[in-house]
Amino acid sequence: MSVDQRLVKLLKTIQHFHPTADTDVVELAFNFSKQAHDGQKRLSGEPYFVHPAAVAQILADIGLGPVIVAAGLLHDVPEESNVTVADIKKEFGKDIATIVDGVTKVGKVKYRGVDRYVENLRKMFVAMANDIRVIIVRFADRLHNLQTLDYQPVRKQQRIALESLEIYAPIANRLGMGEIKGQLEDLAFRYAFPDEYQSVVDLMDQARPGRERILRIIQQKLTGELEKNGLTNFEIHGRAKHVYSLYCKLLKYDHDISKIYDLIALRVVVPTVADCYRVLGIIHQRWAPLKGRIKDYIARPKPNGYQSLHTTVFCDEHEVVEFQIRTPQMHQQAELGIAAHWHYDEKGSFVPNKNFAWVTELAKWQKDISDNQEYLDKLKIQVFANRIFVFTPKGDVIDLPEQATPIDFAYAIHSDIGNHCSSAIVNDVIVPLDHALNSGDVIEIIIDKNRKSPNPDWLEFVKSSNARNKIRSFLRSEKQSILDRFLKK
Ligand code: MN
């Protein structure tokens, strides 16, 4: 595709989802980025600009608007050219510059294969991103990098694939972005665990011929049942099974594919919640449900906002089939999650479910949606406001409560380090043990092997329940052993 064709396609996609949007900024960003990356090449030999253009297209395809798409076009400019974030701010305003800056910073969070720090890394990624739009651009960037990973050296393929599985996909999941999560996982799985990937693909292929025939038959039967019951406005489609999620299930069930009930799965989309329950009733009238497999995620949504009714039934010929029943809004939420809130169609805005705190907040802010500063300030994630992220001398991230001290840090590493802690060095300076740490501090703990037990005075200033509990339990067991010795005498 030529550069001009890319621009035409990009603008068309945005206009499809946002008929009244002003796309001038996208055109401007397109040419600005093309200019900044001029002469640069990707490892594939293609012009570098192909990458930001592809990232922008991914964002436009999921229905995002001109601001995020423009940020996608510019996301690698500060890192890869001599144009700075300040230049971008001058040209495109604070809003787009902030997203680009965030994307560049989050790019510095790297997974180094230490499992016990994975959760902290995920949190830091989110905390550093600060604005959910940064995370969305980063996801699109990662999707395109995974699509073109063949050109990277094997070691880098491995690192990026594992990082995608361990850091990116779980965050996508938590934000309810089911479709992006599935794509990230399937693309990464192939590089991270090639043999396992192949065996799952083979397994799916073996099951496929029969599966598709059964799907068609059941789809016809259900269509008949729904029409008989007076339903006219519905869609039924087969659901693509993601390779990685099937692999995870196989691991859980000892590789026994007969225990996996959603291999044959159909999705029914109906206009209202009442229709969802009607469809469930109609399905259960026709086919017997499996015990314990009816799940009402409409009444009780998943923490990430996911809503649907699930049921698994014995269809004719003893086939086990899973149904997911939902409204179009629930479907959009399930696929796009938090990104759905930037996605407006002609039908108007989306009604989010109340159980997802971020979504409720976002909904409030949506009222005065415009690219104004006040709106953006509110958009910043508050969740991590009372946490700090500090580093070990090796650069691993430790997540602590605000005002935490070197003692909290020491216990977060290991109780032995805490119990034997004698002094602390923060950013190369010796500090008192009750010193309040700040995000970004590098902390080294000096231990004294001769120290027999933690100092009870520490309880006065530690901030984490982890440190407090470990100090208390040590002191308690010490007291107990003195008592034991006394009683034995
Ligand atoms: Mn990039």
Boltz pocket constraint, residues with backbone or C-beta under 6 A from the ligand:
constraints:
  - pocket:
      binder: B
      contacts: [[A, 51], [A, 75], [A, 76], [A, 141]]
      max_distance: 6.0
